[in-house]
Amino acid sequence: MKTSTSIKWTGNMSWETELFGHKLILDAGVENGGEDKGTRPKVLMLTALAGCTGMDVVSILKKMRVEIEDLQIIVEGDLTEEHPKYYEKMHVIYEFKGQNLPMDKLEKAVSLSEERYCGVSALYKKAIPVTTEIRVVE
């Protein structure tokens, strides 16, 4: 299945796209010649990973009948110092909130997402190390 997107230059360093009816603006910071009208493109790589695995994990936990109160996913990326700057590794932190959450099921849901369902994770792992951490907050 082929997927595509397009992006339109809106002047200076700013770009705009529409994804599934939602407008997204990309821009560079003032320090890099932009006007800070939108997010930076590279950080969307971290967001894509968080969103992809998050949707998987929530869906899997629902099927396991595990009720969580909240889930925050933090993705930390380490950029190289030299150009082209890219993420040389990523670390995913799953912060689950709830009472008496079964750690074995949380680990299973995260593992299934990372190893079977999340296409973003699968692609990134072909290029860089992606590590995981699970935290439970009651």
PASEBA-1860 file (N, C-alpha, C; in nm, 3 decimals):
! residues 138
1> MKTSTSIK> 0.084/-0.118/0.000/0.000/0.000/0.000/0.089/0.124/0.000 ~ 0.072/0.206/-0.098/0.149/0.329/-0.107/0.079/0.440/-0.031 ~ 0.155/0.516/0.044/0.104/0.633/0.116/0.187/0.751/0.072 ~ 0.127/0.867/0.066/0.205/0.985/0.031/0.153/1.105/0.109 ~ 0.234/1.206/0.110/0.195/1.333/0.170/0.261/1.442/0.086 ~ 0.216/1.561/0.102/0.281/1.673/0.035/0.291/1.788/0.134 ~ 0.384/1.874/0.106/0.408/1.987/0.194/0.428/2.110/0.106 ~ 0.372/2.221/0.148/0.378/2.344/0.067/0.458/2.450/0.141
9> WTGNMSWE> 0.551/2.508/0.070/0.633/2.616/0.124/0.546/2.740/0.142 ~ 0.550/2.801/0.259/0.469/2.919/0.287/0.555/3.042/0.311 ~ 0.681/3.034/0.273/0.770/3.150/0.285/0.877/3.129/0.391 ~ 0.989/3.189/0.366/1.105/3.180/0.455/1.137/3.033/0.484 ~ 1.131/2.987/0.608/1.160/2.849/0.643/1.033/2.771/0.679 ~ 0.919/2.830/0.654/0.791/2.773/0.698/0.727/2.686/0.589 ~ 0.666/2.576/0.635/0.599/2.480/0.547/0.466/2.441/0.610 ~ 0.371/2.402/0.525/0.241/2.362/0.576/0.196/2.235/0.504
17> TELFGHKL> 0.131/2.148/0.581/0.072/2.027/0.525/-0.062/2.005/0.592 ~ -0.143/1.921/0.528/-0.268/1.880/0.588/-0.271/1.729/0.588 ~ -0.286/1.670/0.705/-0.288/1.526/0.722/-0.422/1.483/0.779 ~ -0.497/1.407/0.703/-0.629/1.360/0.746/-0.717/1.474/0.796 ~ -0.709/1.587/0.727/-0.792/1.701/0.761/-0.737/1.789/0.872 ~ -0.615/1.761/0.918/-0.554/1.839/1.026/-0.432/1.913/0.972 ~ -0.433/2.043/0.991/-0.324/2.125/0.942/-0.202/2.113/1.034 ~ -0.085/2.106/0.974/0.040/2.099/1.049/0.137/2.198/0.987
25> ILDAGVEN> 0.195/2.281/1.071/0.291/2.380/1.024/0.429/2.344/1.079 ~ 0.527/2.347/0.989/0.665/2.323/1.025/0.742/2.451/1.003 ~ 0.836/2.479/1.092/0.919/2.598/1.078/1.046/2.579/1.158 ~ 1.144/2.658/1.124/1.268/2.660/1.201/1.255/2.764/1.311 ~ 1.337/2.750/1.412/1.341/2.850/1.518/1.408/2.977/1.467 ~ 1.387/3.085/1.539/1.446/3.213/1.501/1.598/3.202/1.491 ~ 1.657/3.123/1.581/1.802/3.106/1.582/1.855/3.037/1.455 ~ 1.765/2.974/1.380/1.804/2.907/1.256/1.740/2.969/1.132
33> GGEDKGTR> 1.698/3.095/1.144/1.645/3.166/1.028/1.496/3.155/1.007 ~ 1.426/3.086/1.097/1.282/3.072/1.085/1.209/3.177/1.167 ~ 1.080/3.159/1.175/0.996/3.252/1.252/0.921/3.182/1.365 ~ 0.954/3.057/1.392/0.892/2.978/1.499/0.740/2.971/1.486 ~ 0.692/2.953/1.362/0.547/2.943/1.337/0.492/2.804/1.364 ~ 0.581/2.705/1.374/0.535/2.568/1.393/0.645/2.482/1.451 ~ 0.618/2.354/1.457/0.713/2.260/1.514/0.830/2.235/1.420 ~ 0.935/2.178/1.475/1.050/2.140/1.394/1.025/2.001/1.337
41> PKVLMLTA> 1.070/1.973/1.217/1.042/1.843/1.155/1.101/1.724/1.230 ~ 1.223/1.737/1.278/1.292/1.620/1.335/1.223/1.566/1.459 ~ 1.170/1.653/1.542/1.105/1.608/1.666/0.978/1.528/1.637 ~ 0.924/1.544/1.517/0.807/1.464/1.479/0.842/1.316/1.469 ~ 0.969/1.285/1.449/1.011/1.145/1.450/0.989/1.084/1.587 ~ 1.018/1.160/1.692/0.995/1.112/1.829/0.845/1.100/1.856 ~ 0.770/1.198/1.810/0.625/1.198/1.829/0.561/1.081/1.756 ~ 0.609/1.052/1.635/0.555/0.939/1.557/0.575/0.808/1.632
49> LAGCTGMD> 0.692/0.790/1.691/0.719/0.669/1.767/0.627/0.659/1.889 ~ 0.615/0.770/1.963/0.529/0.771/2.082/0.384/0.741/2.046 ~ 0.333/0.803/1.941/0.194/0.783/1.902/0.168/0.642/1.853 ~ 0.259/0.590/1.773/0.243/0.455/1.716/0.239/0.350/1.826 ~ 0.338/0.352/1.912/0.344/0.251/2.018/0.234/0.274/2.122 ~ 0.200/0.400/2.146/0.094/0.430/2.243/-0.041/0.373/2.201 ~ -0.075/0.389/2.074/-0.202/0.335/2.025/-0.203/0.183/2.037 ~ -0.090/0.121/2.004/-0.080/-0.024/2.018/-0.101/-0.068/2.162
57> VVSILKKM> -0.026/-0.007/2.253/-0.027/-0.049/2.393/-0.166/-0.034/2.454 ~ -0.232/0.078/2.429/-0.366/0.100/2.482/-0.463/-0.006/2.427 ~ -0.454/-0.033/2.298/-0.541/-0.132/2.236/-0.517/-0.272/2.294 ~ -0.391/-0.309/2.309/-0.356/-0.441/2.363/-0.403/-0.454/2.508 ~ -0.382/-0.351/2.588/-0.424/-0.357/2.728/-0.576/-0.367/2.740 ~ -0.650/-0.300/2.652/-0.797/-0.314/2.653/-0.836/-0.458/2.629 ~ -0.770/-0.523/2.532/-0.800/-0.663/2.503/-0.763/-0.753/2.620 ~ -0.662/-0.714/2.698/-0.621/-0.791/2.816/-0.706/-0.757/2.938
65> RVEIEDLQ> -0.798/-0.663/2.921/-0.885/-0.615/3.029/-0.806/-0.552/3.144 ~ -0.700/-0.482/3.107/-0.622/-0.407/3.204/-0.666/-0.261/3.193 ~ -0.717/-0.208/3.304/-0.765/-0.070/3.304/-0.659/0.021/3.363 ~ -0.611/0.114/3.280/-0.514/0.212/3.327/-0.586/0.346/3.342 ~ -0.537/0.427/3.435/-0.595/0.560/3.453/-0.536/0.658/3.353 ~ -0.408/0.639/3.324/-0.340/0.732/3.235/-0.214/0.666/3.181 ~ -0.168/0.715/3.068/-0.043/0.670/3.010/0.023/0.787/2.943 ~ 0.146/0.813/2.981/0.227/0.915/2.915/0.348/0.844/2.858
73> IIVEGDLT> 0.379/0.874/2.734/0.496/0.815/2.670/0.593/0.926/2.637 ~ 0.712/0.912/2.689/0.820/1.009/2.668/0.922/0.942/2.577 ~ 0.959/1.008/2.469/1.063/0.954/2.382/1.178/1.054/2.382 ~ 1.293/1.006/2.426/1.413/1.088/2.429/1.502/1.047/2.312 ~ 1.548/1.145/2.237/1.635/1.116/2.124/1.768/1.187/2.141 ~ 1.877/1.118/2.114/2.010/1.177/2.122/2.057/1.212/1.982 ~ 2.073/1.342/1.956/2.118/1.390/1.827/2.270/1.385/1.817 ~ 2.319/1.359/1.697/2.462/1.366/1.673/2.506/1.512/1.679
81> EEHPKYYE> 2.634/1.534/1.701/2.688/1.671/1.710/2.712/1.732/1.572 ~ 2.753/1.650/1.477/2.791/1.698/1.344/2.676/1.684/1.244 ~ 2.683/1.764/1.140/2.585/1.756/1.031/2.617/1.639/0.940 ~ 2.520/1.570/0.887/2.378/1.591/0.913/2.342/1.540/1.052 ~ 2.274/1.624/1.129/2.236/1.585/1.264/2.116/1.490/1.257 ~ 2.129/1.377/1.324/2.022/1.279/1.326/2.022/1.211/1.462 ~ 1.912/1.143/1.492/1.903/1.072/1.619/1.987/0.945/1.609 ~ 2.086/0.934/1.697/2.171/0.815/1.695/2.119/0.708/1.790
89> KMHVIYEF> 2.025/0.745/1.878/1.954/0.648/1.962/1.830/0.714/2.020 ~ 1.736/0.630/2.059/1.612/0.677/2.121/1.581/0.591/2.242 ~ 1.517/0.652/2.340/1.477/0.583/2.461/1.330/0.613/2.485 ~ 1.248/0.508/2.497/1.104/0.523/2.516/1.070/0.492/2.661 ~ 1.003/0.586/2.726/0.962/0.569/2.866/0.809/0.566/2.869 ~ 0.755/0.455/2.916/0.610/0.439/2.932/0.578/0.465/3.078 ~ 0.500/0.569/3.106/0.460/0.600/3.244/0.311/0.568/3.259 ~ 0.284/0.453/3.318/0.147/0.409/3.342/0.100/0.459/3.476
97> KGQNLPMD> -0.026/0.500/3.483/-0.085/0.539/3.610/-0.205/0.451/3.635 ~ -0.214/0.398/3.757/-0.328/0.314/3.792/-0.301/0.238/3.921 ~ -0.403/0.170/3.967/-0.393/0.093/4.091/-0.373/-0.055/4.058 ~ -0.278/-0.117/4.128/-0.252/-0.261/4.115/-0.238/-0.307/3.970 ~ -0.161/-0.232/3.893/-0.141/-0.269/3.753/-0.049/-0.391/3.744 ~ -0.086/-0.492/3.667/-0.004/-0.613/3.654/0.117/-0.587/3.562 ~ 0.236/-0.582/3.621/0.356/-0.551/3.546/0.378/-0.647/3.430 ~ 0.345/-0.775/3.450/0.366/-0.873/3.342/0.283/-0.838/3.219
105> KLEKAVSL> 0.162/-0.789/3.238/0.077/-0.753/3.125/0.123/-0.622/3.061 ~ 0.169/-0.528/3.142/0.224/-0.403/3.086/0.344/-0.435/2.998 ~ 0.433/-0.520/3.050/0.553/-0.559/2.975/0.516/-0.632/2.846 ~ 0.415/-0.718/2.853/0.371/-0.793/2.736/0.315/-0.699/2.630 ~ 0.234/-0.602/2.671/0.174/-0.506/2.578/0.283/-0.423/2.509 ~ 0.379/-0.376/2.588/0.489/-0.297/2.532/0.571/-0.382/2.436 ~ 0.601/-0.504/2.475/0.679/-0.594/2.392/0.609/-0.625/2.260 ~ 0.479/-0.652/2.265/0.404/-0.679/2.143/0.406/-0.558/2.049
113> SEERYCGV> 0.391/-0.440/2.106/0.396/-0.320/2.023/0.532/-0.307/1.957 ~ 0.637/-0.318/2.036/0.773/-0.297/1.985/0.816/-0.405/1.886 ~ 0.777/-0.527/1.910/0.829/-0.637/1.829/0.735/-0.683/1.717 ~ 0.607/-0.643/1.724/0.515/-0.697/1.626/0.431/-0.592/1.553 ~ 0.383/-0.490/1.624/0.283/-0.403/1.565/0.329/-0.263/1.523 ~ 0.417/-0.201/1.595/0.453/-0.061/1.566/0.553/-0.052/1.451 ~ 0.505/-0.009/1.337/0.590/0.006/1.220/0.696/0.113/1.235 ~ 0.667/0.217/1.311/0.766/0.323/1.333/0.884/0.265/1.412
121> SALYKKAI> 0.853/0.193/1.517/0.958/0.129/1.597/1.039/0.031/1.514 ~ 0.971/-0.048/1.433/1.040/-0.148/1.349/1.139/-0.081/1.255 ~ 1.099/0.029/1.195/1.188/0.100/1.103/1.306/0.162/1.177 ~ 1.278/0.230/1.286/1.386/0.295/1.362/1.488/0.194/1.412 ~ 1.439/0.078/1.457/1.531/-0.023/1.511/1.625/-0.080/1.406 ~ 1.591/-0.064/1.280/1.681/-0.108/1.173/1.801/-0.014/1.160 ~ 1.787/0.107/1.212/1.891/0.208/1.194/1.963/0.247/1.323 ~ 1.893/0.244/1.436/1.950/0.293/1.562/1.902/0.208/1.679
129> PVTTEIRV> 1.973/0.214/1.792/1.923/0.147/1.912/1.801/0.221/1.968 ~ 1.698/0.145/2.002/1.579/0.200/2.066/1.558/0.119/2.194 ~ 1.571/0.186/2.308/1.557/0.119/2.437/1.424/0.159/2.501 ~ 1.384/0.082/2.601/1.253/0.096/2.664/1.263/0.093/2.816 ~ 1.175/0.168/2.878/1.163/0.170/3.024/1.015/0.178/3.059 ~ 0.973/0.102/3.159/0.834/0.106/3.204/0.831/0.156/3.348 ~ 0.750/0.256/3.373/0.731/0.311/3.508/0.583/0.302/3.542 ~ 0.555/0.271/3.667/0.417/0.268/3.714/0.403/0.370/3.828
137> VE> 0.304/0.457/3.812/0.274/0.558/3.913/0.136/0.527/3.968 ~ 0.128/0.505/4.097/-0.003/0.473/4.158/-0.064/0.593/4.221
END
